[in-house]
Amino acid sequence: MAQFDVRRNPSPRTRASTPYVLVVQCDLLADLDPIAVVPLRRADCFLKTISRFNPHFKVEGVDVVMTPNAIAGVARKDLGEVVANLSEHRHDIIGAMDILLTGI
């Protein structure tokens, strides 16, 4: 389990609009369960986003938007397979989480 891994959304109910979740939990706490994840929703689900709060990414050819305000804990056993890692976007991801937690 690595920070910034992108995993398939384990929920059949929300998978159409939210195909992936992003692991935001730091590697130091990787053994804890549940795992903190943030949904990556399809970009076409949004009329408007806040650029620093909702960074956009492309995963498996799908345009997705990070939604930090929907952070959740998901049991390790329920997480889908790893399909990507967004470590190269660390600055944007942590910046969005900072806005959620501190407003800055």
C-alpha positions as CSV (number, residue, x, y, z in Angstrom):
1,M,0.0,0.0,0.0
2,A,1.7,3.2,-1.1
3,Q,0.7,6.8,-0.7
4,F,-0.7,8.2,-4.0
5,D,-1.7,4.8,-5.3
6,V,-4.8,5.0,-7.5
7,R,-7.1,2.0,-6.9
8,R,-10.3,1.0,-8.6
9,N,-13.3,2.2,-6.6
10,P,-14.6,-0.9,-4.6
11,S,-18.2,0.4,-4.6
12,P,-20.4,-0.8,-7.4
13,R,-22.9,1.9,-6.5
14,T,-20.6,4.8,-7.2
15,R,-18.1,3.3,-9.6
16,A,-19.7,4.9,-12.7
17,S,-19.1,8.5,-11.5
18,T,-16.1,7.7,-9.3
19,P,-14.0,5.0,-11.0
20,Y,-11.0,5.4,-8.7
21,V,-9.9,6.3,-5.2
22,L,-6.6,7.9,-4.3
23,V,-4.6,6.7,-1.2
24,V,-3.7,9.8,0.7
25,Q,-2.5,8.1,3.9
26,C,1.3,8.4,4.4
27,D,3.5,5.4,4.0
28,L,4.5,5.6,7.6
29,L,1.0,4.7,8.6
30,A,0.5,2.1,5.7
31,D,-0.2,-0.7,8.2
32,L,-3.2,1.0,9.7
33,D,-6.7,-0.1,8.7
34,P,-8.9,1.4,7.3
35,I,-6.9,3.3,4.7
36,A,-7.6,7.0,4.1
37,V,-8.6,7.6,0.5
38,V,-10.1,10.4,-1.6
39,P,-12.4,9.8,-4.5
40,L,-11.3,10.6,-8.0
41,R,-14.6,11.5,-9.8
42,R,-15.0,11.7,-13.6
43,A,-14.4,15.3,-14.7
44,D,-17.6,15.3,-16.7
45,C,-19.6,15.1,-13.4
46,F,-18.6,18.6,-12.6
47,L,-19.9,21.9,-13.8
48,K,-17.2,23.8,-12.0
49,T,-14.2,23.0,-9.9
50,I,-11.7,25.0,-7.7
51,S,-8.3,24.6,-9.4
52,R,-6.1,24.2,-6.2
53,F,-8.8,22.3,-4.3
54,N,-9.8,19.9,-7.1
55,P,-6.7,19.0,-9.1
56,H,-7.4,17.2,-12.4
57,F,-5.6,14.0,-13.5
58,K,-5.7,11.4,-16.2
59,V,-5.9,7.8,-15.1
60,E,-6.2,5.0,-17.7
61,G,-7.3,7.7,-20.2
62,V,-10.1,8.9,-18.0
63,D,-10.1,12.6,-16.9
64,V,-10.7,12.6,-13.2
65,V,-11.0,15.2,-10.4
66,M,-9.8,14.9,-6.8
67,T,-12.5,15.5,-4.2
68,P,-10.7,16.0,-0.9
69,N,-13.9,16.9,0.9
70,A,-15.2,13.4,0.4
71,I,-12.2,11.7,2.2
72,A,-13.1,8.3,3.6
73,G,-11.6,5.3,5.3
74,V,-11.8,2.1,3.4
75,A,-10.9,-1.3,4.7
76,R,-7.7,-2.6,3.1
77,K,-9.4,-5.8,2.0
78,D,-12.1,-3.8,0.1
79,L,-9.7,-1.7,-1.9
80,G,-9.6,-2.5,-5.6
81,E,-6.4,-3.1,-7.6
82,V,-3.7,-0.5,-8.1
83,V,-3.9,1.0,-11.6
84,A,-1.6,4.0,-11.2
85,N,0.5,6.1,-8.8
86,L,0.2,9.9,-8.8
87,S,3.4,10.6,-6.8
88,E,4.6,13.0,-9.6
89,H,1.6,15.2,-8.6
90,R,2.5,15.2,-4.9
91,H,2.6,19.0,-4.7
92,D,-1.0,19.3,-6.1
93,I,-2.4,16.5,-4.0
94,I,-0.9,17.8,-0.7
95,G,-1.9,21.3,-1.6
96,A,-5.5,20.2,-2.0
97,M,-5.4,18.4,1.3
98,D,-3.9,21.5,3.0
99,I,-6.8,23.6,1.8
100,L,-9.3,21.0,3.2
101,L,-7.5,20.9,6.6
102,T,-6.2,24.5,7.0
103,G,-7.9,26.6,4.5
104,I,-4.6,27.6,3.0
